[in-house]
Amino acid sequence: MGFQKIFYLFLFLLLVGLSSSSPLCIKYDVLEARVHTGRALLQQQGNCPIDFERENYTIITSQCKGPHYNSSICCNAFKQLACKHTQEINDVQNGCATTMFNYINLYGKYPPGLFANMCKEDKEGLNCKDVIQPEGKNDEQKSNSSKGTKCSTILMVIATFLIILMLNI
């Protein structure tokens, strides 16, 4: 009996940890400008699992326009693109942040360090909880943004079920 309770408690803690492991902010150290020249080097940074070459950068380039960059508009546009990939971008070992910024600078022709200097929020980094999405959000974007929420909800339901099961033993 005691072993089963410990086992269910372990499963519960594991599921709670998995459901809350996705970071909700982008760390400031990944915002630092990393400038590389040459398009051939763009996708050769570490082992980034995201194909940033195929990302839609019009999210940023259509909203964040110079020469006088509006920080609230530019930072929100940046977060619309980057917050989809917080886990990968915050991992400095895989090169995703460098690759993403290289493509942002390639397509947007932004000055180096623009987003690092303008976008300041929490002490931990940029908060991805309240990203204002553009008005015309298509169905694919809606389904992609709800995938993480569905997964967390399922894990929490399973964890609740395990607690009920554990209490009834």
C-alpha positions in Angstrom: 0.0 0.0 0.0 2.7 2.5 1.0 4.7 1.9 -2.2 1.7 2.6 -4.4 1.1 6.0 -2.7 4.7 6.9 -3.1 4.6 5.8 -6.8 1.4 7.9 -7.4 2.9 10.9 -5.6 6.0 10.6 -7.8 3.8 10.4 -11.0 1.8 13.4 -9.8 5.0 15.5 -9.2 6.4 14.4 -12.5 3.2 15.5 -14.4 3.0 18.8 -12.6 6.6 19.5 -13.5 6.0 18.6 -17.1 2.9 20.7 -17.4 4.7 23.8 -16.0 8.1 23.4 -17.6 7.5 25.7 -20.6 9.1 29.1 -19.8 6.9 32.1 -20.0 9.6 34.6 -20.7 12.5 35.2 -23.0 15.8 35.8 -21.1 17.6 39.0 -21.7 21.0 37.4 -22.4 19.5 35.9 -25.7 18.4 39.4 -26.8 22.0 40.6 -27.0 23.0 41.4 -30.6 24.9 38.6 -32.3 25.8 39.8 -35.8 27.1 37.4 -38.4 27.6 38.2 -42.0 26.7 35.9 -44.9 23.5 34.1 -45.5 25.2 30.7 -45.7 26.0 30.9 -42.0 22.4 31.6 -40.8 21.2 28.0 -40.3 24.6 26.6 -39.2 24.5 27.8 -35.6 24.4 24.8 -33.3 21.6 22.3 -33.4 18.5 24.5 -33.4 15.4 22.4 -34.0 13.5 25.4 -35.5 13.7 26.3 -39.2 13.9 30.0 -38.8 14.4 30.4 -42.5 10.7 29.6 -43.0 9.3 31.8 -40.2 7.0 34.6 -41.1 9.0 37.8 -40.4 6.2 40.1 -41.6 4.9 39.9 -38.1 7.8 42.2 -37.2 8.6 44.0 -40.4 5.0 45.1 -41.0 4.7 46.7 -37.5 8.2 47.7 -36.4 9.3 50.5 -38.8 12.0 53.0 -38.6 13.6 55.5 -38.5 11.9 56.2 -35.2 11.1 52.8 -33.8 8.2 52.7 -31.3 9.3 50.4 -28.5 5.8 49.1 -27.5 4.9 48.2 -31.1 8.3 46.7 -31.9 8.6 44.8 -28.7 5.1 43.4 -29.0 5.8 42.4 -32.7 9.0 40.7 -31.6 7.2 38.8 -28.8 4.6 37.6 -31.3 7.4 35.9 -33.2 9.7 34.9 -30.4 7.3 33.8 -27.7 6.2 30.8 -29.8 9.7 29.4 -29.3 10.7 30.4 -25.8 12.1 27.1 -24.8 14.4 26.9 -27.8 15.4 30.5 -27.8 16.4 30.5 -24.1 18.7 27.6 -24.7 22.0 29.4 -25.5 23.7 26.2 -26.5 21.6 25.4 -29.6 22.1 28.8 -31.5 18.4 29.4 -32.0 18.5 33.0 -30.7 21.4 33.9 -32.9 19.8 32.3 -36.0 16.5 34.1 -35.3 18.1 37.5 -34.8 20.2 37.0 -38.0 17.0 36.4 -40.0 15.2 39.3 -38.2 18.0 41.6 -39.2 18.3 40.2 -42.7 14.6 40.8 -43.5 14.0 43.9 -41.3 17.3 45.7 -41.8 17.2 46.7 -38.1 20.1 48.3 -36.3 22.2 45.8 -34.2 20.8 45.5 -30.6 17.5 47.3 -31.4 15.4 44.8 -29.5 17.9 44.2 -26.7 18.0 48.0 -26.0 14.2 48.7 -26.4 12.5 45.7 -24.9 12.9 45.6 -21.1 10.2 44.1 -18.8 10.7 41.7 -15.9 14.0 41.1 -14.1 13.9 37.6 -15.8 13.3 38.8 -19.3 10.4 39.5 -21.7 7.1 38.3 -20.4 5.3 36.1 -22.9 2.1 35.8 -20.9 0.2 38.8 -22.4 1.4 39.0 -26.0 -1.1 41.1 -28.0 -1.8 39.2 -31.2 -2.8 41.0 -34.4 -6.5 41.3 -35.2 -6.5 39.0 -38.3 -5.3 35.8 -36.6 -5.9 32.9 -38.9 -7.0 29.4 -37.9 -3.6 27.8 -38.2 -2.2 30.4 -35.7 -5.1 29.8 -33.3 -4.5 26.1 -33.3 -0.8 26.4 -32.9 -1.1 28.8 -29.9 -3.6 26.5 -28.1 -1.5 23.3 -28.4 0.6 24.1 -25.3 -2.5 24.9 -23.3 -4.2 21.7 -24.3 -1.2 19.6 -23.4 -0.9 21.3 -20.0 -4.7 20.9 -19.3 -4.5 17.2 -20.2 -1.5 16.7 -17.9 -3.3 18.5 -15.0 -6.4 16.4 -15.5 -4.2 13.2 -15.3 -2.5 14.5 -12.2 -5.8 15.2 -10.6 -7.0 11.8 -11.4 -3.9 10.3 -9.9 -4.4 12.3 -6.7 -8.0 11.0 -6.4 -6.8 7.5 -7.1 -4.1 7.8 -4.5 -6.4 9.1 -1.8 -8.9 6.3 -2.4 -6.3 3.5 -1.9 
